[in-house]
C-alpha cells in the first residue's frame, strides 16, 4: 500500500514532465522524519493526546513540509533545466537524492531514530487472518488519498490542466494554461502523498533512518513501471501487486530473495511489457 | 554541529594528504557516511583520541608529529579498495587502522599486503580474513570462530535450549558469525530448525517470522547488526512469537533497546567482544576522557583506541618512517598494555586470549552475565 502512494508521485511527475524523479524516495524519507518530529513535539508540549488528533496533526504537518520541499526541489533543481535534455534532469534528480540523504544525516544523525507508538497495538481477527489497527489505518488512508487523487485529476480544473500539460505542454501553454504552475502543483501533490507514505511507514516500523528513502524509492519506481509509468491507476495497482508478490515470495519461497523478486519483476515487465500492465499513458507520442 | 565538524575534518584530512617532512601519517578507514556511519564515527573518535594522546606525550621519535588521515569506505567493499589504494599510494602513510566491516577489511587486505603496510582492524571479526595468509593483517578483536561457538555453548549448556532457528543478514560478518554458531550448535547435539537470510535495510519481516513461528524454535540466533534485529524483535512479538533472541557484537548497542522498545527487547542475549569498557579499571581514564570530549561512546571506540596505540607503539620502537620496519615491530607486539587488556598476536595476526562477554537485556539495559575465556 505504501509503495502505491510513493509510486503515485513518480508516475505523476513522469506523466507531466517526462522526468523520473529519483529524489522522490528522499522526499518520502523526509516525510517520515517530519512525522517523527511532529509526534515528538506534540508529546512534549501537550502530553498524551488521543491518537486520532496526533495522527491528523502528523499527516497535516508532514504533508505541508514535504510539499514545500517538493516545490523547492522543483524550483531549484529542475526548473532551470527545463528544455535541456531529459537525461540532464534525471541525473540532477540523482544528485538531489544524494544531497537530501546526506543533509538529513548531518541534521538528524546517522543512527536509526525510534518513532514512539501513537497508534494503540490492537489486533483484529477475521477468518484466520490477523491484522492490526495500524494496518487498517494504512489501508484506509491510502485508499482515501487515491480516490481523492483520481477525483482531483479527473474532475477539477487544475487536474484537467495537468492532463492537458501531460498531453502536450506547448499546446497547453497556448491554451492559456500556466505550465509552470501545473508542474509545481504536480510536485506539491506528489510530495504530499510521499509524506503521508513516509509517516505511515515510520509509524508502522517504529524506526526511521536517512537511507530508508533509497530502497523505498526504488521499489516504488518498480511499482510505477510495473503498472505503467505515467498512469495513475497503474501506479496504484502496481504498488499493491508488488507488495503482494514480495510478501508471498518471502513467505513461501525464501526471504533472502525478497528484493530479487521485486527487481526481477521490474526486469520482466521491461522485457515483455515495456509499457506496464495498464499501458503507458503517453498520448503525446501518438 | 559535531557532525559538521567531523565532515569538515574529513575534508581537511583529505586535502592535507601532502604531509610536511616531519609528519607521520596513520590511515583510518571506516564507514563515516552511509548506513553504518554511526559505528564508523565512534571508531574515528577512538583513533583520533589515541593520536592526540600520543602527541601530548611528545614526539614518538626525533622531531616528528603523528597525524590521522581518515577516509570513508561507506560500508562498501569497492570504496574500501579505493581508500586502501589511496593510502598505499601516499608515502607518508605508514600504517592503517581499519576497516570496520569484515567485507571491507577483507577486500582491502590484499592491497595493504602489496603495499607492505601494517593493517590493524578494530572490529572485523570474520575468521576468513586472517586465513588468507597476509603477514600485514592484524586485529585486536576476537574472531567469530570464538564468538559463535561461545554463544552456542551458552545457549546449549546454560539455557538448556535444544531447538533453534538462525537468521543472518547475508553480509560477510553476519553469515560468518551465524555459520560458526550453526556448526557448533549442531556439534553439541542441538537441532537447527531453519537457517534463513534477510537483506540489510529491509523493514518488513512478517512473512518470514510467520514461517519461523510455525517450526516452534526455543530461541532465535541472529547474525547481523542491530537496526534489523530491533525490527525483527518488535515484529516477532506482534506476531505472537515470544521466544528469546540472541546475537553477537553487532547487536550490542543501547539503540537496540530503544528501537525495539524496552518491553520487547527484554531477555535478548548478546555476546560482546571482551567485557564492557565501563567495567574495566584500565579503561577508566579513556572512558572519562572520551565521554567528556565526544559524548556517548561507540561500541568499538575502545578497540579503535587500542588498535591505534599498537601502531603508535610500533612506530616508536621502529624509530623511523619506514613501512616494513614498522610492520615488523607491530608483529613483535608482546603483552601490549591495551585498555581492554593485554594484547598479543598469533602468527595469523589474530589477537590471542581475548575473552567474550555474555550480556542480557534486563530492565532496559544490557546486563553483564559472564565472561568466557578461550
HADDOCK unambig.tbl for C-alpha pairs under 7 A between the chains (distance, minus, plus):
assign (segid A and resid 106 and name CA) (segid B and resid 3 and name CA) 6.07 0.50 0.50
assign (segid A and resid 106 and name CA) (segid B and resid 4 and name CA) 6.58 0.50 0.50
assign (segid A and resid 110 and name CA) (segid B and resid 37 and name CA) 5.72 0.50 0.50
assign (segid A and resid 110 and name CA) (segid B and resid 38 and name CA) 5.31 0.50 0.50
assign (segid A and resid 111 and name CA) (segid B and resid 38 and name CA) 5.43 0.50 0.50
assign (segid A and resid 112 and name CA) (segid B and resid 227 and name CA) 6.94 0.50 0.50
assign (segid A and resid 114 and name CA) (segid B and resid 258 and name CA) 6.68 0.50 0.50
assign (segid A and resid 114 and name CA) (segid B and resid 259 and name CA) 4.98 0.50 0.50
assign (segid A and resid 205 and name CA) (segid B and resid 203 and name CA) 6.91 0.50 0.50
assign (segid A and resid 205 and name CA) (segid B and resid 231 and name CA) 6.88 0.50 0.50
assign (segid A and resid 207 and name CA) (segid B and resid 259 and name CA) 6.51 0.50 0.50
assign (segid A and resid 211 and name CA) (segid B and resid 35 and name CA) 6.53 0.50 0.50
assign (segid A and resid 247 and name CA) (segid B and resid 207 and name CA) 6.11 0.50 0.50
assign (segid A and resid 250 and name CA) (segid B and resid 207 and name CA) 6.05 0.50 0.50
assign (segid A and resid 250 and name CA) (segid B and resid 208 and name CA) 6.31 0.50 0.50
assign (segid A and resid 251 and name CA) (segid B and resid 207 and name CA) 4.54 0.50 0.50
assign (segid A and resid 251 and name CA) (segid B and resid 208 and name CA) 5.56 0.50 0.50
assign (segid A and resid 251 and name CA) (segid B and resid 211 and name CA) 6.75 0.50 0.50
assign (segid A and resid 255 and name CA) (segid B and resid 197 and name CA) 6.39 0.50 0.50
assign (segid A and resid 255 and name CA) (segid B and resid 198 and name CA) 5.94 0.50 0.50
assign (segid A and resid 255 and name CA) (segid B and resid 208 and name CA) 6.17 0.50 0.50
assign (segid A and resid 256 and name CA) (segid B and resid 197 and name CA) 4.90 0.50 0.50
assign (segid A and resid 256 and name CA) (segid B and resid 198 and name CA) 4.98 0.50 0.50
assign (segid A and resid 256 and name CA) (segid B and resid 199 and name CA) 6.42 0.50 0.50
